[in-house]
Amino acid sequence: MPTYGNKTIEFVKGRGCYLYNNKNEKYLDFASGIAVNSLGHCHPRLIKALNKQSKLLWHVSNLYIIRTQEKFAREICKKSFADKVFFTNSGTESIECGIKIIRGYHTHFKTGKNEIITFEGAFHGRTFGALSAQKNKKYSNGFEPLMKGFKQVAFNNKKELKKAISDKTAGIIIEPIQGEGGIRPASIEFLKFLRNICNKNNILLFLDEVQCGFGRSGKLFSYEWAKIKPDIMAVAKGIGSGFPLGACLSTNRASVYMRKGSHGSTYGGNPLAMSVGLEVLKIISNQIFLKKVDNVSRYFWFKLKEIENEFSIVEEVRGAGLLLGIKLRSNYLEFSENLKKNKLLNVPAADNTIRLAPPLIVSYKDIDKSISIIKKVLKEIND
Ligand SMILES: Cc1ncc(COP(=O)(O)O)c(C=O)c1O
């Protein structure tokens, strides 16, 4: 189905931060799929893990013990707030699981609450739960009716949020850094405020770290910057570095209703995905690796801020870690296309913003290269 429109570029090979098209032309990949290839393309340790598992066992049903799945879940729990993990194949499935956890929790405790608050500019995926939560006509037009039970308020707005909370409020879903919405970080103060208000009102805090999790912010999970812990969290994208994989993480208390038969997935948690995910986690959760991501992202930020000062067409550089956006005053789609023509891959987001999400293994040299391409293209737009 032509859901992605016309395409012009075909990539046939990838290595590290580079992609090669069918004419063997080299592109600097600062899109990483869409913030997916956390360890770049064809990382040798991931190839090894996948190859090894592919010779042993690809698929068994979740009706059987999958030791790698148990091991991976234990490792994720050790390195996060979570006590339990449900494995999925994508971000939107992880969101669906989290919505069920919220509703199930309030069913179990008979609170009578079932309403979920989300934020303007949010993107949680393309399934009906996600479409209903994000309330963005761009994605849901023509597919109505959506699910009931979602309310939306302005992002980073304490006052509106306070007003929206009622005795029906069961959960709050937020991306610590909005991706599709234009690379807009929630302020640390706002995240702390959400944690407090959730505690006071028996509301579950559900973070969507599908795009901003797994090292992209310079910490393993973005919530660590705010020194808060969620009750539920959706992850995907970077967790598999290109292998389709997602997960919904939860505390024991929040997932109290998730018992035998309450949820399932044919493929979620399959041995191939688990072997790759486990290796990704081993690499990314290493503190030296994360420190390097933090350092390189600060360097990138500083260079982009110089560009913001130099070019009046740049309204703002924003984001966090290696999830950065350049907001233009106009022509951002032309800007995005011209960067691509100059062999720098990027992805447009909402709010006149282009997104830069290089693999976490990006070098200072590659950052410098991207900066000179961005400057060249901005100069051409300015002329
Ligand atoms: C924050 C966020 N949540 C959920 C999703 C949906 O993930 P998927 O496309 O894997 O279903 C995305 C995808 O871009 C996302 O950025």
The ligand as an SDF file (V2000), in Angstrom:
LIG
                    3D

 16 16  0  0  0  0  0  0  0  0999 V2000
    7.5470    7.9720   21.0740 C   0  0  0  0  0  0  0  0  0  0  0  0
    7.0400    6.8940   20.1760 C   0  0  0  0  0  0  0  0  0  0  0  0
    6.1290    6.0360   20.6420 N   0  0  0  0  0  0  0  0  0  0  0  0
    5.6520    5.0300   19.8840 C   0  0  0  0  0  0  0  0  0  0  0  0
    6.0660    4.8670   18.5820 C   0  0  0  0  0  0  0  0  0  0  0  0
    5.5210    3.7440   17.7650 C   0  0  0  0  0  0  0  0  0  0  0  0
    6.5230    2.7980   17.5230 O   0  0  0  0  0  0  0  0  0  0  0  0
    6.3800    1.7350   16.3360 P   0  0  0  0  0  0  0  0  0  0  0  0
    6.4510    2.4940   15.0620 O   0  0  0  0  0  0  0  0  0  0  0  0
    7.5570    0.8140   16.5490 O   0  0  0  0  0  0  0  0  0  0  0  0
    5.0890    1.0420   16.5300 O   0  0  0  0  0  0  0  0  0  0  0  0
    7.0150    5.7500   18.0410 C   0  0  0  0  0  0  0  0  0  0  0  0
    7.4430    5.6350   16.6510 C   0  0  0  0  0  0  0  0  0  0  0  0
    7.9710    6.5180   16.0390 O   0  0  0  0  0  0  0  0  0  0  0  0
    7.5100    6.7960   18.8660 C   0  0  0  0  0  0  0  0  0  0  0  0
    8.3950    7.6670   18.4050 O   0  0  0  0  0  0  0  0  0  0  0  0
  1  2  1  0
  2  3  1  0
  2 15  2  0
  3  4  2  0
  4  5  1  0
  5  6  1  0
  5 12  2  0
  6  7  1  0
  7  8  1  0
  8  9  2  0
  8 10  1  0
  8 11  1  0
 12 13  1  0
 12 15  1  0
 13 14  2  0
 15 16  1  0
M  END
$$$$
